[in-house]
């Protein structure tokens, strides 16, 4: 197996992606809550743990550049003119030279930011072929419909002779079913030499990286093929393929969750994200959406039609044996303690709900902390926003807030305190005290009878 310390990954991310018909750069469109380029960065940096990662990007795509800089330590090179894949890789010449100097017999893998489903085992296999003596390894697949994919031309011994783009292929070459996935691995010391020999004498007038194979053969280098499953090669070029990719990735996330010990009672109706972590013995009922940065610990139950969405800066945690829903909405920064309860039509945001606390019905708890075993009655609202600033509500251990209460922040309901139903609380409530702010009830005898008589004339 290849030494991971000798692998450099170069991710091509400069393509415009006009078929997306979008103002958003193609590689920033999301699958499973993660941009396409994020999937490939994660593959290279976290799963493969490559020694070096470089991205070739468009200098005008600031959103993409910001994402790469904020979420990776990859080096960035720029491709201004779009003159083909060979030209794009050449823009990373500095990184290629450094990799060749670091380890001439190391591996440089060229990947595409719009091809998010390649498996780490596939990349390791390609690198192992370089370690074993090959100079170029091309990723291939055998699709049900070869369509207009480039073809991999091999000899009887299985050695790779050439890659032929469909538009440049003869009828005999188009009959070949072994297709080019685009991803290539090179022995580091050869790549700059091969790139320098590529020309643009083809139907598109572009510099094809694929020409490296024939150039390599002409100077006595050895080329081979690694074959992978077709699903690994899916490139996302338009909205239809984006939707197809979402289906593929959701099925993968669902399977991972279930094989990890979670129960999804209707898997196809559950939507997850790349950064969701689900523990063992978690149950997720139908029509649940869990997005962004969310951790669900062992034994928690997520009931039907709940929506849970955390962010990188304000993730969500749901502790062991907590119960969420049905029809609950947990927004960023919500932390539900062990055995906590968030019931139907409850919304939380930046709320810490401690162990055993309950918010059962029809409530909004935002910018708040709810103590252990406190009980929040139906219709309770933490009034946290004055139109300019957010303020915090603190509810102590064992406190009881009656239904239809409004807690006007900043305010503290101390341990063990009671708030009477229908109260508007604007001042702190002392420990074990009762606070009631509703008006005194007045009853006028026979008023209803007289009112009806007056209006039935």
PAGUFI-667035 format. One line per 4 residues: their letters; for each residue x, y, z of C-alpha. Coordinates in steps of 0.2 Angstrom, whole numbers, plus 5000, padded with zeros to 4 digits. Example, Ala and Ser with C-alpha at 12.3 -4.5 7.8 and 13.67 -1.06 7.14 Angstrom:
<sites>
as = 5062/4978/5039  5068/4995/5036
</sites>
This chain:
<sites>
xxxx = 5000/5000/5000  5006/5018/4996  5014/5029/5009  5001/5043/5012
xxxx = 5015/5055/5017  5020/5054/4999  5003/5059/4991  4999/5076/4985
xxxx = 4981/5080/4979  4977/5094/4966  4959/5098/4965  4953/5107/4949
xxxx = 4939/5119/4954  4940/5133/4941  4927/5128/4929  4912/5140/4927
xxxx = 4899/5127/4927  4887/5136/4915  4875/5122/4914  4870/5125/4932
xxxx = 4862/5141/4926  4866/5150/4942  4875/5165/4950  4883/5153/4962
xxxx = 4899/5145/4956  4896/5126/4952  4907/5119/4965  4898/5129/4979
xxxx = 4882/5120/4976  4878/5108/4990  4875/5090/4992  4870/5084/5009
xxxx = 4873/5102/5016  4891/5102/5010  4898/5111/4994  4904/5100/4981
xxxx = 4922/5107/4983  4920/5103/5002  4917/5085/4998  4933/5083/4988
xxxx = 4943/5093/5001  4936/5082/5015  4941/5067/5004  4959/5073/5002
xxxx = 4963/5080/5019  4953/5070/5031  4949/5053/5024  4965/5051/5013
xxxx = 4976/5062/5025  4986/5067/5010  5003/5076/5014  4999/5091/5003
xxxx = 4982/5097/4995  4981/5111/4982  4966/5119/4973  4966/5127/4956
xxxx = 4952/5140/4957  4945/5155/4947  4952/5171/4955  4935/5179/4953
xxxx = 4925/5167/4963  4927/5174/4980  4914/5164/4988  4923/5148/4983
xxxx = 4940/5155/4988  4933/5160/5005  4926/5143/5008  4943/5135/5004
xxxx = 4952/5147/5015  4940/5145/5029  4938/5126/5029  4955/5119/5024
xxxx = 4974/5123/5023  4975/5119/5005  4986/5130/4994  4977/5139/4980
xxxx = 4983/5143/4962  4973/5152/4950  4967/5148/4932  4962/5164/4923
xxxx = 4960/5158/4905  4950/5141/4904  4961/5132/4891  4957/5114/4897
xxxx = 4962/5102/4911  4980/5101/4906  4982/5119/4907  4972/5119/4924
xxxx = 4985/5107/4931  4999/5117/4925  4993/5132/4935  4998/5121/4950
xxxx = 5016/5120/4944  5024/5127/4960  5015/5113/4970  5020/5100/4958
xxxx = 5038/5105/4958  5038/5105/4977  5030/5088/4978  5043/5081/4966
xxxx = 5057/5088/4976  5050/5082/4992  5048/5064/4985  5052/5061/4966
xxxx = 5043/5044/4967  5028/5050/4977  5011/5051/4970  5001/5066/4963
xxxx = 4983/5063/4961  4972/5075/4950  4954/5077/4956  4939/5087/4951
xxxx = 4929/5098/4963  4913/5093/4954  4915/5074/4957  4911/5071/4975
xxxx = 4909/5053/4977  4926/5045/4974  4930/5033/4988  4946/5034/4998
xxxx = 4950/5016/4995  4950/5020/4976  4963/5034/4978  4974/5023/4989
xxxx = 4973/5009/4976  4979/5021/4963  4993/5027/4974  4998/5009/4977
xxxx = 5000/5006/4959  5012/5021/4957  5022/5014/4972  5022/4997/4963
xxxx = 5030/5004/4948  5017/5012/4937  5020/5030/4931  5002/5035/4927
xxxx = 4986/5027/4934  4969/5033/4926  4953/5029/4935  4941/5020/4924
xxxx = 4923/5013/4925  4912/5003/4914  4895/5012/4913  4878/5004/4907
xxxx = 4878/5018/4894  4895/5024/4888  4887/5039/4880  4900/5053/4876
xxxx = 4913/5048/4889  4931/5047/4884  4937/5030/4881  4952/5021/4889
xxxx = 4962/5011/4876  4972/4996/4882  4982/4982/4875  4979/4964/4877
xxxx = 4990/4964/4893  4979/4978/4901  4992/4992/4899  4984/5008/4895
xxxx = 4989/5015/4878  4979/5031/4877  4963/5041/4882  4952/5046/4868
xxxx = 4940/5060/4870  4923/5055/4862  4923/5069/4850  4940/5064/4844
xxxx = 4937/5045/4844  4935/5033/4829  4919/5022/4828  4930/5007/4834
xxxx = 4936/5017/4849  4919/5022/4853  4914/5004/4854  4926/5002/4869
xxxx = 4916/5001/4885  4930/5006/4897  4927/5024/4901  4938/5038/4908
xxxx = 4932/5045/4925  4944/5059/4924  4954/5057/4940  4973/5053/4937
xxxx = 4988/5049/4947  5006/5052/4942  5023/5048/4948  5028/5065/4955
xxxx = 5044/5067/4945  5036/5065/4928  5021/5077/4929  5029/5093/4925
xxxx = 5038/5085/4910  5022/5078/4903  5012/5094/4905  5025/5103/4895
xxxx = 5023/5092/4880  5004/5094/4879  4997/5103/4864  4980/5109/4859
xxxx = 4978/5101/4842  4961/5093/4845  4943/5097/4841  4941/5108/4856
xxxx = 4957/5118/4854  4961/5114/4873  4975/5106/4882  4969/5089/4888
xxxx = 4977/5081/4903  4972/5065/4896  4986/5067/4882  4998/5063/4895
xxxx = 4995/5045/4893  5001/5044/4875  5015/5056/4879  5021/5045/4893
xxxx = 5020/5029/4882  5031/5038/4869  5045/5041/4882  5044/5023/4889
xxxx = 5034/5027/4905  5021/5014/4911  5002/5018/4912  4988/5008/4919
xxxx = 4970/5008/4925  4961/5007/4941  4943/5002/4939  4929/5009/4951
xxxx = 4910/5008/4953  4901/5020/4941  4893/5029/4956  4910/5036/4961
xxxx = 4913/5045/4945  4897/5055/4945  4901/5073/4940  4889/5086/4945
xxxx = 4886/5098/4930  4868/5103/4931  4853/5104/4942  4847/5086/4937
xxxx = 4864/5079/4941  4864/5089/4958  4847/5081/4962  4854/5064/4957
xxxx = 4869/5067/4968  4858/5072/4983  4849/5055/4982  4865/5045/4981
xxxx = 4873/5054/4996  4857/5054/5007  4856/5035/5004  4874/5034/5009
xxxx = 4871/5044/5025  4856/5034/5030  4865/5018/5028  4880/5024/5038
xxxx = 4868/5029/5052  4859/5013/5052  4874/5002/5051  4881/5013/5066
xxxx = 4866/5007/5077  4853/5020/5073  4835/5016/5069  4827/5025/5054
xxxx = 4809/5020/5053  4806/5026/5036  4824/5030/5029  4819/5038/5013
xxxx = 4810/5052/5021  4824/5056/5033  4837/5070/5026  4854/5071/5034
xxxx = 4869/5082/5032  4888/5078/5030  4892/5085/5048  4878/5076/5057
xxxx = 4884/5063/5070  4872/5050/5076  4875/5038/5090  4869/5021/5094
xxxx = 4851/5017/5098  4845/5033/5092  4828/5032/5084  4823/5044/5070
xxxx = 4805/5044/5064  4798/5049/5047  4800/5066/5039  4814/5072/5049
xxxx = 4827/5084/5043  4844/5086/5051  4855/5099/5044  4872/5107/5047
xxxx = 4882/5103/5063  4872/5092/5074  4877/5078/5086  4864/5066/5093
xxxx = 4869/5055/5107  4865/5037/5111  4846/5033/5115  4839/5050/5109
xxxx = 4822/5049/5100  4819/5061/5086  4800/5061/5082  4791/5064/5066
xxxx = 4792/5080/5056  4805/5088/5066  4818/5100/5059  4835/5102/5067
xxxx = 4848/5113/5060  4865/5118/5068  4879/5129/5061  4898/5127/5062
xxxx = 4899/5142/5074  4883/5137/5084  4881/5118/5083  4867/5108/5091
xxxx = 4869/5094/5103  4855/5082/5109  4861/5072/5124  4857/5054/5128
xxxx = 4839/5048/5130  4832/5066/5125  4816/5066/5116  4813/5079/5102
xxxx = 4796/5082/5093  4785/5078/5085  4785/5094/5074  4799/5102/5084
xxxx = 4811/5115/5077  4829/5116/5084  4839/5130/5078  4857/5134/5079
xxxx = 4865/5134/5096  4852/5123/5104  4859/5110/5117  4847/5098/5124
xxxx = 4853/5089/5140  4851/5071/5145  4833/5065/5146  4827/5083/5140
xxxx = 4811/5085/5131  4807/5096/5117  4789/5093/5112  4777/5097/5098
xxxx = 4778/5114/5089  4792/5120/5101  4806/5131/5093  4823/5133/5102
xxxx = 4837/5144/5097  4854/5146/5106  4845/5138/5121  4853/5126/5134
xxxx = 4840/5114/5140  4848/5105/5155  4845/5087/5160  4827/5082/5162
xxxx = 4820/5099/5158  4804/5099/5148  4797/5111/5135  4782/5101/5129
xxxx = 4771/5111/5119  4769/5127/5107  4783/5137/5115  4798/5148/5109
xxxx = 4814/5147/5119  4828/5158/5112  4844/5164/5120  4839/5155/5136
xxxx = 4845/5143/5149  4833/5131/5157  4839/5122/5172  4838/5104/5177
xxxx = 4820/5097/5178  4812/5113/5175  4795/5113/5167  4790/5125/5153
xxxx = 4771/5126/5150  4762/5127/5134  4763/5144/5124  4778/5151/5134
xxxx = 4789/5163/5125  4806/5170/5129  4805/5188/5123  4823/5190/5118
xxxx = 4824/5203/5105  4819/5222/5106  4822/5226/5088  4840/5230/5090
xxxx = 4848/5218/5103  4846/5200/5110  4845/5197/5129  4845/5181/5139
xxxx = 4832/5172/5149  4838/5161/5164  4826/5148/5171  4833/5139/5186
xxxx = 4833/5121/5192  4816/5114/5196  4807/5130/5191  4789/5129/5184
xxxx = 4783/5141/5171  4764/5141/5168  4756/5141/5151  4755/5156/5140
xxxx = 4768/5166/5150  4780/5179/5142  4797/5181/5149  4804/5198/5144
xxxx = 4823/5196/5144  4835/5200/5152  4826/5191/5166  4830/5177/5178
xxxx = 4818/5164/5186  4827/5157/5200  4828/5139/5206  4811/5131/5211
xxxx = 4801/5147/5207  4784/5146/5200  4777/5158/5186  4758/5158/5186
xxxx = 4749/5155/5169  4746/5170/5158  4760/5181/5166  4771/5193/5158
xxxx = 4787/5193/5168  4798/5208/5167  4808/5207/5183  4818/5193/5191
xxxx = 4809/5180/5202  4817/5174/5218  4820/5156/5222  4804/5146/5227
xxxx = 4793/5162/5225  4777/5163/5215  4776/5177/5202  4759/5181/5195
xxxx = 4756/5197/5184  4739/5194/5176  4724/5206/5181  4712/5201/5194
xxxx = 4697/5192/5187  4680/5201/5188  4663/5193/5186  4647/5203/5182
xxxx = 4631/5193/5186  4618/5190/5172  4629/5201/5160  4628/5188/5146
xxxx = 4609/5187/5147  4606/5206/5146  4619/5207/5131  4609/5194/5121
xxxx = 4592/5202/5125  4599/5219/5119  4606/5212/5103  4591/5201/5098
x = 4578/5215/5096
</sites>
